[in-house]
Amino acid sequence: MLVFSGEEEVRKPDAEIYRRALARLGVEPEQSVFVDDVLANIEAAQALGMHGIHFAPGIDVRTELNKLGVVTS
């Protein structure tokens, strides 16, 4: 599932873009993880109840997902 902000005409960190993605996935915010390299976008997702991982140099996203209990392969 992909949600393109350009097609939606709503851009991060506007909460509506996250709501649309959640609706299309059929999940509640607390059931989701948002990964981004822009801290403001992470904070906006977290304000809705989503888990957030700030992708930055030295961050192992798989390790961070495992900390949240997300199974990765």
FIKOLZA-1660 file (N, C-alpha, C; in steps of 0.1 Angstrom, whole numbers, plus 5000, padded with zeros to 4 digits):
% residues 73
   i   px   py   pz ch aa at
   1 5008 4988 5000  A  M  N
   1 5000 5000 5000  A  M CA
   1 5009 5012 5000  A  M  C
   2 5006 5021 4991  A  L  N
   2 5014 5034 4990  A  L CA
   2 5004 5045 4991  A  L  C
   3 5009 5056 4998  A  V  N
   3 5001 5068 4998  A  V CA
   3 5011 5079 4994  A  V  C
   4 5009 5085 4983  A  F  N
   4 5018 5096 4978  A  F CA
   4 5012 5110 4981  A  F  C
   5 5019 5117 4988  A  S  N
   5 5015 5130 4993  A  S CA
   5 5011 5139 4981  A  S  C
   6 5019 5138 4970  A  G  N
   6 5016 5146 4958  A  G CA
   6 5002 5143 4952  A  G  C
   7 4999 5130 4952  A  E  N
   7 4985 5126 4947  A  E CA
   7 4974 5130 4957  A  E  C
   8 4977 5129 4970  A  E  N
   8 4967 5132 4980  A  E CA
   8 4966 5147 4982  A  E  C
   9 4975 5155 4977  A  E  N
   9 4976 5170 4979  A  E CA
   9 4976 5173 4994  A  E  C
  10 4982 5165 5002  A  V  N
  10 4984 5167 5016  A  V CA
  10 4998 5162 5019  A  V  C
  11 5006 5171 5026  A  R  N
  11 5020 5167 5028  A  R CA
  11 5022 5165 5043  A  R  C
  12 5032 5157 5046  A  K  N
  12 5037 5156 5060  A  K CA
  12 5043 5169 5064  A  K  C
  13 5041 5173 5076  A  P  N
  13 5035 5166 5087  A  P CA
  13 5020 5168 5090  A  P  C
  14 5013 5172 5080  A  D  N
  14 4998 5174 5082  A  D CA
  14 4992 5160 5086  A  D  C
  15 4985 5160 5097  A  A  N
  15 4980 5148 5103  A  A CA
  15 4971 5140 5093  A  A  C
  16 4965 5147 5083  A  E  N
  16 4956 5141 5074  A  E CA
  16 4963 5130 5066  A  E  C
  17 4975 5132 5062  A  I  N
  17 4982 5122 5054  A  I CA
  17 4984 5109 5061  A  I  C
  18 4987 5110 5074  A  Y  N
  18 4988 5098 5083  A  Y CA
  18 4975 5091 5084  A  Y  C
  19 4964 5099 5086  A  R  N
  19 4951 5093 5088  A  R CA
  19 4947 5086 5075  A  R  C
  20 4950 5091 5064  A  R  N
  20 4946 5084 5051  A  R CA
  20 4954 5071 5050  A  R  C
  21 4967 5071 5053  A  A  N
  21 4975 5059 5053  A  A CA
  21 4969 5048 5062  A  A  C
  22 4966 5053 5074  A  L  N
  22 4960 5043 5084  A  L CA
  22 4947 5037 5080  A  L  C
  23 4939 5046 5074  A  A  N
  23 4926 5041 5069  A  A CA
  23 4927 5031 5058  A  A  C
  24 4937 5034 5049  A  R  N
  24 4939 5024 5038  A  R CA
  24 4945 5011 5042  A  R  C
  25 4953 5012 5053  A  L  N
  25 4958 4999 5059  A  L CA
  25 4948 4992 5068  A  L  C
  26 4938 5000 5072  A  G  N
  26 4928 4994 5081  A  G CA
  26 4933 4991 5095  A  G  C
  27 4942 5000 5100  A  V  N
  27 4948 4998 5113  A  V CA
  27 4947 5010 5122  A  V  C
  28 4947 5008 5134  A  E  N
  28 4947 5019 5144  A  E CA
  28 4961 5025 5145  A  E  C
  29 4962 5037 5149  A  P  N
  29 4976 5043 5150  A  P CA
  29 4986 5035 5159  A  P  C
  30 4981 5030 5170  A  E  N
  30 4990 5023 5179  A  E CA
  30 4995 5009 5173  A  E  C
  31 4988 5005 5162  A  Q  N
  31 4992 4993 5155  A  Q CA
  31 5002 4996 5144  A  Q  C
  32 5007 5008 5142  A  S  N
  32 5015 5012 5131  A  S CA
  32 5029 5018 5136  A  S  C
  33 5038 5017 5127  A  V  N
  33 5051 5023 5129  A  V CA
  33 5054 5032 5117  A  V  C
  34 5058 5044 5120  A  F  N
  34 5062 5054 5109  A  F CA
  34 5077 5056 5110  A  F  C
  35 5084 5054 5099  A  V  N
  35 5098 5057 5098  A  V CA
  35 5101 5068 5089  A  V  C
  36 5109 5078 5093  A  D  N
  36 5112 5089 5085  A  D CA
  36 5125 5095 5090  A  D  C
  37 5131 5103 5081  A  D  N
  37 5144 5110 5085  A  D CA
  37 5142 5124 5090  A  D  C
  38 5129 5128 5090  A  V  N
  38 5126 5142 5094  A  V CA
  38 5119 5141 5108  A  V  C
  39 5125 5146 5118  A  L  N
  39 5120 5145 5131  A  L CA
  39 5105 5151 5133  A  L  C
  40 5103 5162 5126  A  A  N
  40 5089 5168 5127  A  A CA
  40 5079 5159 5122  A  A  C
  41 5082 5151 5111  A  N  N
  41 5072 5141 5106  A  N CA
  41 5070 5130 5116  A  N  C
  42 5080 5126 5123  A  I  N
  42 5079 5115 5133  A  I CA
  42 5070 5121 5145  A  I  C
  43 5073 5133 5149  A  E  N
  43 5065 5139 5160  A  E CA
  43 5051 5140 5156  A  E  C
  44 5048 5143 5144  A  A  N
  44 5034 5145 5140  A  A CA
  44 5027 5131 5140  A  A  C
  45 5034 5121 5136  A  A  N
  45 5028 5107 5136  A  A CA
  45 5026 5103 5150  A  A  C
  46 5035 5105 5159  A  Q  N
  46 5034 5102 5173  A  Q CA
  46 5023 5109 5180  A  Q  C
  47 5020 5121 5176  A  A  N
  47 5009 5129 5181  A  A CA
  47 4996 5122 5178  A  A  C
  48 4995 5114 5168  A  L  N
  48 4983 5107 5164  A  L CA
  48 4982 5093 5171  A  L  C
  49 4993 5089 5178  A  G  N
  49 4994 5077 5185  A  G CA
  49 5002 5066 5178  A  G  C
  50 5008 5070 5166  A  M  N
  50 5016 5060 5159  A  M CA
  50 5030 5059 5166  A  M  C
  51 5036 5047 5164  A  H  N
  51 5050 5046 5169  A  H CA
  51 5059 5053 5158  A  H  C
  52 5069 5058 5163  A  G  N
  52 5078 5065 5153  A  G CA
  52 5093 5061 5155  A  G  C
  53 5099 5060 5144  A  I  N
  53 5114 5057 5144  A  I CA
  53 5120 5068 5135  A  I  C
  54 5129 5076 5142  A  H  N
  54 5136 5086 5134  A  H CA
  54 5148 5080 5128  A  H  C
  55 5148 5079 5115  A  F  N
  55 5159 5073 5107  A  F CA
  55 5170 5083 5106  A  F  C
  56 5181 5079 5111  A  A  N
  56 5193 5088 5112  A  A CA
  56 5205 5080 5111  A  A  C
  57 5217 5086 5107  A  P  N
  57 5229 5078 5107  A  P CA
  57 5231 5070 5120  A  P  C
  58 5235 5058 5118  A  G  N
  58 5238 5049 5130  A  G CA
  58 5226 5042 5135  A  G  C
  59 5214 5045 5130  A  I  N
  59 5202 5038 5135  A  I CA
  59 5199 5026 5127  A  I  C
  60 5197 5015 5134  A  D  N
  60 5194 5002 5127  A  D CA
  60 5179 5001 5129  A  D  C
  61 5172 5003 5118  A  V  N
  61 5157 5003 5118  A  V CA
  61 5152 4989 5123  A  V  C
  62 5158 4979 5118  A  R  N
  62 5154 4965 5122  A  R CA
  62 5154 4964 5137  A  R  C
  63 5165 4968 5143  A  T  N
  63 5167 4968 5158  A  T CA
  63 5156 4976 5165  A  T  C
  64 5153 4988 5160  A  E  N
  64 5143 4996 5165  A  E CA
  64 5129 4990 5164  A  E  C
  65 5126 4983 5153  A  L  N
  65 5114 4976 5151  A  L CA
  65 5112 4965 5161  A  L  C
  66 5123 4958 5163  A  N  N
  66 5123 4947 5172  A  N CA
  66 5120 4951 5186  A  N  C
  67 5125 4963 5190  A  K  N
  67 5122 4969 5203  A  K CA
  67 5108 4972 5205  A  K  C
  68 5101 4974 5194  A  L  N
  68 5086 4977 5194  A  L CA
  68 5078 4964 5193  A  L  C
  69 5085 4953 5192  A  G  N
  69 5079 4940 5190  A  G CA
  69 5074 4936 5176  A  G  C
  70 5079 4944 5167  A  V  N
  70 5076 4941 5153  A  V CA
  70 5085 4930 5148  A  V  C
  71 5079 4920 5142  A  V  N
  71 5087 4909 5136  A  V CA
  71 5092 4913 5123  A  V  C
  72 5105 4912 5121  A  T  N
  72 5111 4914 5108  A  T CA
  72 5119 4902 5103  A  T  C
  73 5120 4901 5090  A  S  N
  73 5127 4889 5084  A  S CA
  73 5139 4894 5076  A  S  C
% end
